């Protein structure tokens, strides 16, 4: 689904054309999670996530926090994140706090509950849904 999204393709193009010298699309998988980092700086232990706009900034932060938690689970300590908005020429630092870790555990539990439902919850019908990489899950 996500791999067919025009929005994801545009984001990939922006990432690759803006950060040409970096390693792109680092895939990390285990029994529970499958993530794709836009790029990762080994020296500074920084996850970089490239976004075209800051419209969904809070969502972007939680995405990076989740990525940090996955790396921590794999034993990588001291990881931070950075959201890069090349078109806006802005960067947003992201760190994972103990409160965030607790919130992520709650979110994982909620996701597990939804996955186990016989009938999925109703759609939320928000304007951003039409641009979502997972639109097909809810509407098709």
Backbone bond lengths (Angstrom), bond angles and torsions (degrees), N, CA, C in turn:
res aa  C-N    CA-C-N  psi(-1)  N-CA   C-N-CA  omega(-1)  CA-C   N-CA-C  phi
1 X - - - 1.432 - - 1.519 111.07 -
2 X 1.355 116.18 -61.89 1.456 119.32 -177.51 1.517 111.36 -58.68
3 X 1.329 117.19 -37.34 1.456 120.60 -177.45 1.524 112.43 -66.79
4 X 1.335 119.10 -15.31 1.459 122.70 178.08 1.523 112.77 -97.19
5 X 1.305 118.29 -1.80 1.457 122.31 -174.12 1.527 111.62 -77.65
6 X 1.342 116.48 132.94 1.461 121.18 175.78 1.524 110.82 -63.80
7 X 1.328 116.53 -36.39 1.460 120.80 179.25 1.522 110.52 -63.30
8 X 1.317 117.28 -43.02 1.467 121.34 178.38 1.524 109.95 -65.23
9 X 1.319 117.60 -41.42 1.470 121.48 179.07 1.524 110.67 -62.07
10 X 1.337 117.24 -42.07 1.458 120.65 178.36 1.521 110.41 -64.20
11 X 1.325 116.94 -43.43 1.460 120.67 177.99 1.516 112.06 -60.71
12 X 1.314 116.41 -40.34 1.467 121.27 178.11 1.526 110.27 -63.19
13 X 1.329 116.86 -43.56 1.464 121.04 178.84 1.528 110.64 -61.97
14 X 1.334 117.21 -45.49 1.468 120.74 179.61 1.522 109.71 -60.79
15 X 1.323 117.11 -44.85 1.459 121.33 -179.91 1.522 111.62 -60.91
16 X 1.322 116.53 -48.70 1.465 120.50 -176.08 1.523 112.32 -69.68
17 X 1.320 118.04 -34.55 1.462 119.64 -177.61 1.527 111.80 -83.10
18 X 1.330 117.64 -22.49 1.459 121.02 -179.93 1.523 111.49 -88.66
19 X 1.310 117.37 -36.91 1.461 122.36 -175.75 1.527 109.21 -119.63
20 X 1.321 115.80 64.02 1.462 121.23 -171.69 1.522 114.12 -65.81
21 X 1.324 118.35 -28.00 1.466 120.01 -175.80 1.521 113.39 -86.99
22 X 1.301 117.43 -7.45 1.461 121.11 -176.13 1.527 111.66 -89.12
23 X 1.330 115.35 157.00 1.463 120.73 172.70 1.525 107.44 -76.31
24 X 1.304 116.26 130.88 1.463 120.23 -175.36 1.518 111.93 -109.94
25 X 1.298 113.76 154.08 1.460 122.91 172.90 1.525 112.99 50.87
26 X 1.297 114.31 73.22 1.455 121.27 177.23 1.527 107.47 -89.45
27 X 1.321 116.55 116.31 1.467 122.62 -177.44 1.527 109.69 -91.31
28 X 1.326 115.94 129.57 1.459 122.03 178.20 1.525 107.58 -129.90
29 X 1.327 115.92 125.15 1.464 119.75 -179.64 1.524 110.38 -135.82
30 X 1.313 114.57 152.41 1.462 121.99 169.67 1.528 107.03 -152.98
31 X 1.317 117.05 -164.39 1.469 120.35 -176.48 1.527 113.25 -62.91
32 X 1.332 116.81 -30.40 1.463 120.38 -174.94 1.521 114.30 -104.69
33 X 1.317 117.22 -32.82 1.459 120.15 -168.51 1.519 112.56 -128.57
34 X 1.313 114.09 151.36 1.458 121.61 171.78 1.522 106.29 -139.98
35 X 1.331 116.08 113.39 1.461 120.12 -178.43 1.521 109.62 -126.90
36 X 1.329 114.80 159.17 1.457 121.78 175.45 1.523 106.89 -130.87
37 X 1.331 116.09 111.93 1.460 120.97 177.80 1.522 108.63 -82.80
38 X 1.335 117.04 137.19 1.463 119.13 176.33 1.529 109.13 -59.83
39 X 1.333 116.55 -52.18 1.460 120.60 165.74 1.515 110.21 -162.62
40 X 1.340 115.40 162.45 1.455 122.28 -174.37 1.514 108.70 -134.68
41 X 1.341 115.97 130.98 1.460 122.07 177.87 1.530 108.10 -96.18
42 X 1.342 116.19 108.38 1.471 121.33 -178.80 1.522 112.46 -61.27
43 X 1.326 116.83 -38.08 1.469 120.82 -174.97 1.521 111.87 -66.00
44 X 1.324 116.71 -43.38 1.464 120.20 -177.46 1.522 112.89 -99.71
45 X 1.338 116.76 -2.59 1.465 122.79 -176.41 1.532 110.69 53.96
46 X 1.326 114.70 49.81 1.461 120.89 -177.65 1.521 110.94 -117.12
47 X 1.322 114.92 126.08 1.461 121.64 171.88 1.522 107.04 -84.19
48 X 1.321 116.79 130.78 1.464 120.96 175.69 1.519 108.49 -111.96
49 X 1.300 115.49 127.80 1.459 122.10 176.01 1.523 106.55 -118.85
50 X 1.322 116.70 123.67 1.462 121.89 -176.05 1.526 109.02 -100.11
51 X 1.325 115.25 128.30 1.467 121.36 -179.49 1.522 109.57 -128.24
52 X 1.337 115.76 149.50 1.462 118.97 -178.34 1.522 112.51 -81.82
53 X 1.334 118.13 -26.81 1.463 119.95 177.06 1.521 109.07 -148.45
54 X 1.329 114.87 166.80 1.463 119.57 -179.27 1.531 112.32 -100.47
55 X 1.321 117.60 20.62 1.468 121.32 -178.71 1.530 112.20 -58.07
56 X 1.312 116.64 -36.75 1.470 121.30 -176.82 1.532 109.78 -111.87
57 X 1.322 116.62 42.12 1.460 121.50 -171.09 1.528 113.46 -54.10
58 X 1.318 117.98 -43.06 1.465 120.32 -178.98 1.528 110.70 -63.84
59 X 1.319 116.98 -40.57 1.463 121.56 176.65 1.521 110.37 -63.48
60 X 1.321 116.68 -41.69 1.465 120.96 178.41 1.531 110.39 -59.93
61 X 1.331 116.62 -42.96 1.472 120.55 179.78 1.530 110.94 -60.93
62 X 1.338 116.41 -44.10 1.461 119.34 -179.01 1.521 111.63 -68.60
63 X 1.307 117.11 -31.00 1.464 120.08 175.38 1.526 109.50 -62.20
64 X 1.331 117.03 -46.79 1.467 120.99 -179.73 1.528 110.44 -67.27
65 X 1.320 117.59 -39.40 1.469 120.35 177.40 1.532 110.42 -60.68
66 X 1.313 116.01 -40.45 1.467 119.91 176.61 1.529 110.14 -62.09
67 X 1.325 116.97 -45.04 1.466 120.62 178.78 1.527 110.83 -59.67
68 X 1.333 116.95 -42.57 1.466 120.63 177.86 1.529 109.45 -60.03
69 X 1.324 116.92 -43.47 1.470 120.28 -178.96 1.524 111.70 -63.54
70 X 1.323 117.34 -35.73 1.470 120.74 178.18 1.526 109.78 -65.85
71 X 1.326 117.56 -43.12 1.470 120.00 178.33 1.525 110.79 -65.78
72 X 1.334 117.28 -39.23 1.464 120.06 176.33 1.526 110.68 -60.12
73 X 1.322 115.91 -42.08 1.467 120.90 179.45 1.527 110.63 -60.99
74 X 1.318 116.21 -28.98 1.465 121.13 178.95 1.534 111.68 -87.71
75 X 1.361 117.13 4.57 1.455 120.86 175.66 1.516 115.57 93.57
76 X 1.327 118.03 7.20 1.465 121.08 178.13 1.522 107.38 -89.33
77 X 1.335 116.58 116.03 1.465 120.89 -176.47 1.520 111.07 -103.59
78 X 1.327 115.90 155.58 1.457 121.59 175.49 1.519 114.79 76.94
79 X 1.324 116.83 21.30 1.465 120.87 -178.51 1.529 109.79 -80.61
80 X 1.318 116.02 137.55 1.459 122.22 171.77 1.520 107.69 -124.22
81 X 1.308 115.48 177.04 1.455 119.45 -179.72 1.506 111.71 -133.38
82 X 1.302 114.26 162.87 1.456 120.80 176.02 1.521 107.99 -147.04
83 X 1.318 115.42 128.83 1.455 120.58 174.99 1.516 106.60 -98.15
84 X 1.310 115.72 123.31 1.462 121.54 -178.82 1.524 109.07 -105.03
85 X 1.330 115.12 127.74 1.463 122.01 175.71 1.527 107.44 -114.55
86 X 1.344 118.48 82.70 1.462 120.89 -173.58 1.526 113.99 -58.76
87 X 1.319 117.52 -39.67 1.466 119.55 -179.52 1.526 111.69 -64.90
88 X 1.325 116.79 -31.32 1.464 121.70 179.98 1.525 111.82 -92.70
89 X 1.333 115.64 -9.89 1.468 122.66 -175.67 1.524 111.13 55.63
90 X 1.322 114.17 46.24 1.458 121.23 179.66 1.523 110.06 -129.21
91 X 1.341 114.34 155.15 1.460 121.44 175.47 1.518 107.84 -134.90
92 X 1.315 115.61 144.68 1.461 121.62 179.25 1.526 108.16 -126.77
93 X 1.335 116.46 120.12 1.465 121.32 177.77 1.528 109.63 -76.04
94 X 1.330 115.72 144.57 1.465 121.00 -179.99 1.526 108.70 -134.68
95 X 1.330 115.54 131.09 1.458 121.57 174.64 1.521 108.81 -127.87
96 X 1.309 116.08 156.40 1.460 122.12 -179.96 1.523 108.89 -106.09
97 X 1.335 116.39 116.78 1.465 121.77 179.36 1.530 109.73 -95.88
98 X 1.317 115.58 170.27 1.469 119.63 175.98 1.529 111.10 -62.33
99 X 1.335 116.82 -36.89 1.470 120.30 176.22 1.527 110.41 -62.06
100 X 1.339 116.14 -40.63 1.468 120.46 178.31 1.524 111.01 -63.35
101 X 1.326 116.71 -40.67 1.467 120.60 179.15 1.531 110.32 -60.45
102 X 1.328 115.96 -42.88 1.466 120.76 177.91 1.522 110.37 -63.02
103 X 1.328 116.69 -44.75 1.470 121.24 179.42 1.528 110.52 -62.14
104 X 1.331 117.59 -41.48 1.467 120.69 178.62 1.526 111.36 -63.02
105 X 1.326 117.25 -37.43 1.469 119.97 176.16 1.529 110.57 -62.70
106 X 1.337 116.25 -40.96 1.466 120.54 178.09 1.530 110.57 -64.35
107 X 1.322 116.27 -42.58 1.468 121.08 179.63 1.526 110.17 -62.77
108 X 1.327 116.64 -44.31 1.470 120.49 178.22 1.530 110.80 -58.98
109 X 1.335 115.52 -40.91 1.464 120.01 179.33 1.533 110.25 -63.78
110 X 1.346 116.62 -43.91 1.472 120.91 178.01 1.529 110.94 -61.14
111 X 1.321 116.66 -42.46 1.469 120.82 178.91 1.525 109.79 -62.46
112 X 1.329 116.38 -43.42 1.463 120.52 177.52 1.523 111.66 -59.08
113 X 1.334 116.09 -41.52 1.469 120.27 178.08 1.527 111.03 -62.88
114 X 1.329 116.66 -42.54 1.468 120.69 179.36 1.524 110.21 -65.20
115 X 1.327 116.45 -42.73 1.469 120.02 179.66 1.525 112.01 -61.19
116 X 1.325 116.60 -30.77 1.460 120.89 -177.47 1.529 113.92 -88.08
117 X 1.326 117.31 -3.06 1.467 120.47 179.33 1.527 110.16 -71.21
118 X 1.316 116.02 142.31 1.465 119.81 176.15 1.520 110.89 -71.34
119 X 1.329 116.17 -37.04 1.465 121.88 178.37 1.526 107.11 -120.33
120 X 1.335 118.27 127.11 1.466 119.89 -178.26 1.529 111.30 -66.79
121 X 1.335 117.29 157.23 1.466 120.02 178.53 1.531 110.75 -66.34
122 X 1.327 115.40 162.56 1.460 120.34 177.70 1.525 109.97 -62.81
123 X 1.323 115.86 153.69 1.465 120.53 176.56 1.525 109.06 -70.40
124 X 1.339 115.56 157.44 1.465 119.72 -176.94 1.530 112.81 -96.22
125 X 1.336 117.66 -17.20 1.467 123.05 176.36 1.529 113.65 50.55
126 X 1.316 116.61 57.64 1.466 122.62 175.34 1.523 108.80 -99.46
127 X 1.337 117.67 155.52 1.474 120.05 -179.26 1.532 113.56 -56.49
128 X 1.334 117.41 -34.30 1.464 120.13 -177.74 1.521 112.81 -73.22
129 X 1.326 117.85 -13.36 1.470 120.53 -178.63 1.531 112.08 -59.13
130 X 1.324 117.26 -36.87 1.465 120.62 -177.18 1.525 112.30 -64.45
131 X 1.324 117.21 -24.62 1.463 121.52 -179.42 1.529 112.95 -96.56
132 X 1.305 117.01 -3.89 1.462 121.73 -174.34 1.527 111.68 -70.70
133 X 1.328 115.41 139.66 1.465 120.94 178.12 1.531 111.65 -66.15
134 X 1.315 117.05 -18.90 1.464 121.50 -178.38 1.530 112.41 -107.78
135 X 1.308 117.29 21.75 1.466 123.40 -179.16 1.528 111.57 -49.58
136 X 1.319 116.41 -42.35 1.471 121.51 -176.47 1.527 112.59 -61.07
137 X 1.321 117.49 -30.82 1.465 120.44 179.44 1.522 111.93 -60.64
138 X 1.315 116.52 -38.01 1.461 120.82 -174.82 1.520 113.84 -93.61
139 X 1.320 116.76 -32.85 1.461 118.72 -167.08 1.524 115.63 -115.56
140 X 1.310 118.27 -7.12 1.473 118.83 -177.73 1.517 109.75 -123.48
